[in-house]
Amino acid sequence: MKSSRGWIPFSKKEFKKDYHSVTFIIDKDLKNKTLLAHPNVNTMTVSMEYSDLIKYIEYHHNKYYEI
């Protein structure tokens, strides 16, 4: 059974590269701050500036909303 997006649920098949479905909702109080995150596991921490996060989101043609 395929989904409407062309992939099989729970399979290892990659998503279509031209499909951008991520929308970020970001607290506006985070502007001008350094952000910390644990990617995949919590044994390492990644830091980035708020402006770099916005550049990354826009580079991948995703949407974001500041609230």
C-alpha positions as CSV (number, residue, x, y, z in Angstrom):
1,M,0.0,0.0,0.0
2,K,1.4,3.4,-1.0
3,S,0.6,6.7,0.5
4,S,-0.6,9.7,-1.5
5,R,3.1,10.9,-1.4
6,G,4.3,7.8,-3.3
7,W,6.1,6.0,-0.5
8,I,5.2,2.9,1.4
9,P,4.5,3.5,5.1
10,F,7.0,1.9,7.5
11,S,9.4,1.1,4.7
12,K,13.1,2.1,4.4
13,K,12.4,3.9,1.1
14,E,13.7,7.5,1.0
15,F,11.2,10.3,0.8
16,K,11.0,12.2,-2.5
17,K,13.8,14.8,-2.5
18,D,11.4,17.5,-4.0
19,Y,8.8,17.1,-1.2
20,H,9.2,19.7,1.6
21,S,6.8,19.0,4.4
22,V,8.6,20.5,7.5
23,T,7.1,23.6,9.1
24,F,8.9,25.1,12.1
25,I,7.2,27.1,14.8
26,I,9.8,29.1,16.6
27,D,9.5,31.3,19.7
28,K,10.5,34.8,18.7
29,D,12.2,35.3,22.1
30,L,15.0,33.0,20.7
31,K,16.1,35.7,18.3
32,N,19.8,36.8,18.8
33,K,20.4,33.7,20.9
34,T,22.6,30.6,20.6
35,L,20.5,27.5,20.3
36,L,21.5,24.1,21.6
37,A,20.1,20.7,20.4
38,H,20.7,17.0,20.8
39,P,20.6,15.5,17.2
40,N,19.3,11.9,17.4
41,V,21.0,11.0,20.7
42,N,21.7,13.0,23.8
43,T,25.4,12.2,24.1
44,M,26.4,15.3,22.0
45,T,25.2,18.8,21.7
46,V,25.1,21.0,18.6
47,S,25.0,24.8,18.9
48,M,24.0,27.3,16.3
49,E,23.0,30.9,16.1
50,Y,19.3,31.7,15.6
51,S,20.1,33.4,12.3
52,D,21.9,30.2,11.1
53,L,18.9,28.1,11.9
54,I,16.7,30.4,9.8
55,K,19.2,30.2,6.9
56,Y,19.2,26.4,7.1
57,I,15.4,26.3,7.1
58,E,15.2,28.7,4.1
59,Y,18.0,26.8,2.2
60,H,15.9,23.7,2.3
61,H,12.7,25.6,1.2
62,N,10.8,24.8,4.4
63,K,8.4,27.2,6.2
64,Y,8.7,28.7,9.6
65,Y,6.6,30.9,11.8
66,E,7.7,33.1,14.6
67,I,5.3,33.3,17.5
